[in-house]
């Protein structure tokens, strides 16, 4: 059985009929949820407390039975719309949600995660001021299970070639946003046939079309908690990553990455040289220069600059 917020749907339809004229680009957010009453309210509050002036926010529930719907109904007047019906998992819910959105800028926040204060203003102002940026990510942030910020990482640097070689698997989804034009060029959907790592697969597709810019700012963060699917079996997640990369490397023009991955597999199979390879070749890969490495976005003198 499907439940749809009628009032919110009317609000959303009205917004589409009369475009908002704003110096801030419209950000479309989706939260997929299933039985996450324990964390969902903090997530919603972290979105709404942004007070972003041009926000479109949908919550897509998979038929929760734990009190999640009571929380959604509580905030329904403040969001663009919501649905509750059985689905085929988080990525199916995301596709449902994104199909209802209209914003120029897109992203999602899972029902356990949160945004930092002013995070959406960072996103909106960067995309507004730097038209060459098609997708971006901020400093990686970790929340404790209680919702405290407990770790802030260094500014990441991203190169397609280094990413496919395996320099870093973790583009933090909670801090990553993109233009709708890029989403459309990359297929306009998340791979909902997957149970895990569909965000990783989406990043691989995005890299075909645009550089990933890093912003020296806090946007969102991941909550470390015992129910996390990705954290329950990291080895399985890494195997899926490797399968996705292997399929991507079959495309022409990626011989350097293919060669490196073959060498990596070979040296991993030799115990006597594995440690040397990992320490002196594989680990430093992340810090090596790459020709497709974009500049970092920093805020200086009341404006965003590329440095």
N, C-alpha and C positions, 0 to 999 in steps of 0.2 A: 504494500500500500504506500502511496506517495503523498507526502505533505508538502505543500508549497505555500510560502508566505504571500498571501494575496496583496496585502497593503504594501509590502515591500516591492512586490512585482510592479504595482502601479506606479510607485515612486521611480523605479528603474525605467519603466516605459516612458514616463514623463521626461526623465533626464535625457533619454535618447531622442525624444521628439524635439526638445529645445536644448541645443548644445550649450554648454557652459562656456562663457568667454572668460578665460582666466590666464594670468601670466604663468600659472603653474600647470604643467601637463597633467592630464588625468592619469592617475595610477589605478590599475585594476588589480585587485588582490583576491585570491581564493584561499579559503581554509577548508581542506578535506578533513572530515572527522568521523570517527566511529568509536563510541564508548570511551570518550576521553573527558568525562566530567571532572576528573581530578585536576586537570590542567587547563581546560578550555577557557574558563573565565579569565585567567591571567593573560592568555593569548589574545582574546578579544579586547580586553582592556588596553593591552599594549598597542593594539591597532588604533582604537578609537581615541586614546589619549594623545596620539600624534597631532590631532587637530589639523590634519593635512587638508588644505582648502579644496581639493579637487579629487576626492577619493571615491572609488567604486569598490564595494566589498561584499563578496558573496560567501556564504558558508554552505557547504555541501555535505550533508550527513548521510551515512550509509544504513540508517535504520537503527539507531542506538536505543538501548534499553536501560541505561544506567543513570538517567538524569540529565544527559547531554541536551535533550530537547528543551527541558525547562530553562537551561542557561541560554540557549539560542533564542527562545521566545522572549526572555527578559531583555535581550539587546536588539530584537527584531526592528523596533522603530528607528534604530540608529544605523542600520546597515542597508545595503541595496536589495538584498533578497536572500532567501535560503530555501533549501529543498531537503526533505528527508525521505529516502526510499532505498531499498536494497541496491547495492552496486557490486562491482567486481574488484573492489579494492581502492586504495588511495588514488592511483593514477587514473582510473576510470572516473572517479569523483572530480579530479582536476580537469579532465577534458570536458565534463559536464559544466563545470563552473566557468572555465575559460570561454566556452561557446556562448555564454550569456553576457560576456563583458564587452566593453567598447573602448576602453582606455588605450592611449598611445603607448603607455608603459605598463609592463606586466610583471607579476611575480606571485609566489605563493608562500604562505606561512602555515606550517603544520600545526595541529591542534595542541601541541605540547610546547611549542617554541615561542619566542618573543622578539619584539623590536626594542632597540635602544631609544631613549628619548631623542627626538629630532631625526630619527633614522630616515623617515620618508621624505622629510625636507631635504636631506642630503641627496637622496635619489632624484627627487623632482628637480632640484636646482641644477644638478650636474647634467641631466638630460636636457634641461632647458637651455643651459649656457654653452654646452659643448655638443653641437649637432653631429660631430664625427663619431661620438661614442654610441655604439649600438647595443653593447651589454657591459655591465659593470658588476664588481663585487667589492665589499668593504673588508676591513680587518676581521679575521675570524674571532668569534666570541663564544665562550662556553658558559652556560648557566648551570648552577647546581640543580638538584631535583626540586629544591624549595623555590627556585627562581632567582637566586642571587647570581650576579656576574662574578665569576670566579677565575676567569682566564681571558686575557686579550692577547691575541697573537700579533706577530709582526705583519707589516704590509706585504701581502703576497705578490708575486710577479708571475704572469702567465704567458706562455708561448705554446702554440699548437704543437710544434715539433717536440718540445720538452715534455708536454703533457702526454703525448702518445708514446714517448719513450719510457714514461713511468716516473717522471721526476716528482710528481705529486698527484695523488688521486682525488684530493679533497678540495673541490670548489664549494665553499659553504653555501648551500642552497638558500638558507634564510637571509643571506646578505646579498643575493644575486638578483638582478633585475635586467630586463631587456626591452627593446622597442618591439612593437607589434609587427613592424615590417620585417624584422629578423625572424620572429616567430613564424611568420607566413612563409618566408623563403626556406625555412628549415623543416617545413612539413605541417606546421600549425597544429601539432598535437604531441602529447607525451605518450610514450609507448606503454599503453595500459595492458599489454599482454604480460608485462613483467610484474613480479611481486617486490623486487628490490632493484635499486640502481638505475631506475629509469631517468633520474635526474642526471646521472653520469652520461647516459646515452644521449640525452638532450644536449648536454654540453659538447659532446663530440660532434653533433650535427651543427651546433652554433659555430664551432671553430672552423667549419668549412667556409663560412661566409664572412666572419668578422673577428677582429681581435678582442680579447677580453681585457678591459681596463680595470686596474685596481684603484680604489679611492682610499686615501689615508684618513679614514673616518669610521665611526661605529654605526652600523645600520641595523643588523639583527644578530641573533645568536641561536645556538642549538642547546637544548636542555638535555643533559645527561640523565637518563632515567632507566630503570630496569625493564620497562616495556618496549624500549626502542628496538624495532625490527633489525635495523642495520647493525646495532651493537651486539645483538644476540649471537651472531655468527659472522665475524669479520672475515674469516677465511673464505666463506661462501660468497660474501660480497666481493672480495678481491678476485675470485675466480670469474664472476660475472663481468667485472671490469676488464679482465684480461680477454675474455671472449669478445666483448664489444670492441676493444682496441684491435684485436686480431682481424676482425671483420673490416674495420676501417682501414687498416694497413694494406688491405688487398687492392685499394685504389691506387692509381698511378701517381707518381711524384713524391712518394714517401719512402724511398729506398733507404735513406739514412736512418729513419726510425725503425724500419724493418730490420736492418742490419744490427742495430743496437739491441733490439729485443731478442734477436737470435743469440747474440753474444751473452746477454743477460741470462737467458735460459741455460746456455751451455755452462757458464761459470757457476750458476746456482747448483748445478749437478755435481760439482767437484768440491768436496768438503775442504780440501787443503787450500784452495784459492778463493772459496766463497767469501770469507771474511775480508780478504784484501780487496776483492772486487767491490763489495758493498760499501766499504769504508772510503776507498780512494777513487772509485769511478762512479758508482751508482748514486751514493748519497750526495756528492758534490754537484751532480748533474743539475740540481735545482738552481744553483747559483751561477751556472755558466751563462755567458752571453748567448743570445739567440737573435737571428736577424729579424724575427717577427715579434720581438718583445716591445710592447707599447710603453710609453712613459707613464709614470704614476700621476694620478690626479690629486692635487693638494689644494688646500684653501689658504690663500695668502692675500692680505690687503682687501678683504671683502669680496673676493671672487675666486672661482676655481681656475687653477692653471695646470698645465701639463708640464711635469718636471722630470 
